[in-house]
């Protein structure tokens, strides 16, 4: 069993602005996580946040494909328990914690963003692939909720505050 998260969202901002929010460390950390990304093929970087229950706070990445300002893809690797995925999606309940307790997995996935300019803005396509096996398929369902929240609420707030170029 292999699962891929696919999300398509419209952003009423130009492609160059959205690209910057995906590839500039200062902007990316405002809607996602602290990072030392450089949009260069082969660049190794990390996403970091405060360690949480079930996770050391570090995601290891390498840019594997890039075509500015249209597409970027990178490996997305880490180790965490099910509690981390729930926290990422903003789900906190005793029942949910019990369901995911003991689910420990190694995440070895690929995250890609593709931008398509359109009338009045940009269509952003997210694809997060490589969730293999039942454990990761379950984790991907939770992560999908987190991605939707980030792309539809947090990213637009960052774009709204950026100077229009």
N, C-alpha and C positions, 0 to 999 in steps of 0.2 A: 504494500500500500504506500503510495506516494501522493502528497498533497501540495498544491501551490496556492498561495494567497494571491488573489487578483483584485485590485481595486482601481476604479476609474473615478476621477473627480474633476469637476470644472472649477477653475480658479479665475476670477475676473481681473487677472493681472497678466502683463506681458511675459512672454517666454523667458526673456533675459532676467527678469526679476525673480521668477520662480527658479531658474537655474542657479542664481546666486544663493537663494535660500536653501538649496540642496547641496551646494558645494563650498560655501564660505563658512569656515569654522565658527566665526562669531555669530552668524545668522542661524546656522544649523543647531548650535547649542541652545538657542532661544526657543526652538520648538521641539527638539528631540533630546540629544545628549551632548555633553562636552566632547569635543573631538579635535584631532590634529590632522584632519583630512586635507589632502592637496589633490586637486583633480588631475592626476597624472597616472597613466597606466602603469601598473606595477607598484604603486605607492602603498606601503603598509601603514595602517593607522589603527587607532582604537576609538571606540566610543566609551566614555566613562561616566559613571554616576556613583553616588554614594552606595556602598554595598548594602544589600537588602537581605532579608530572610530568604535563604536558598540561592543567593547569587553574589559573586565577588564584585559586581559592578563594572566588569570589563567585557567588551565585545571586541574581538579581533577581526580585522578586515584587510582586504587587499583589493585595489581597483583592478578589475579584469577586463573591462571594456568601457570606453568613453568616446563620445562624439559630441563635444560642446556645440551648442547649448541644447542638444536634443536628448542625449542618452548617457546614463552612467550606470554601471553594474559593478558590484563588489561582493566578495565573500563576506559572510556574516557568521562568525563562529564564537561559541562560548559554551560554558557548562552551567547548568542551573537546575533547580527543582521546579516542580509544578507551582509552588507558592510564588515564585518569581513571575511566571506568566500571568497569574491572577493579579498580582500587584500592578504589572504593566498595563493591564486592561482596566484597572481601577475597580476590580471586584474584590470585596472584602466581606466574607461571611464565614461563619464557623463551618457550615455545610460544605461550601466550596473548598475551604482549606483541607477538610478531611478527605474529600474526593481526590485531591492532588497530592496529598502527603505521601512522601516516598517515591514520587515520580521524579527520578533524576535522569537527566539526559544530556547528551552532548549535541549541541546545535552546530551543524555544518551545512549552512544554506547559502543561497545567493540572493541578494537583494538588488533589484533594478528599478530605475525610474526612467520613464520615457515621457518627453514633453512634446505636445502637438499644438502649435499655435492655431487659434480659431477666432472667429469673429467675437470680439469683446473679451478675449482672455486666452487661457491656456488649458488644455486638457492634460491632466497628469495621470499616467498609468503606473501603478506600482505592481510589481510582481516579486513575490518572495517565495522562492522555490527550494525544493530539496527536503521537505519534511517527510522522512521515510519511517515507516512503521507506525503502529498504533499509538504509542506514547507521543511521538512527534505530531501525528495527525491531530490528537487532542490538544496539544500545546498550540498548534497552528490556529485552531478555532478561537482560542483565547487571544492569541496575538493579533488575529485579524480584527477583533474588536478594538484593540489598542491602536492599530494602524488607522482604522477609520476615524477614531477620535483625534489622532494626531493630524491627519491630512485634512479633516473637515472642520476642525476647531482651532487647534494650536497653530498650524502653518498659516492659515488665513490671517490670524492676528499678527503674526510676524510680518507678513506681506503688507498688511494695512499700515504698519508703522514705518515701512521702508520708504525712502524718498523715491518718487517716480522718476525714472531716467528715460 
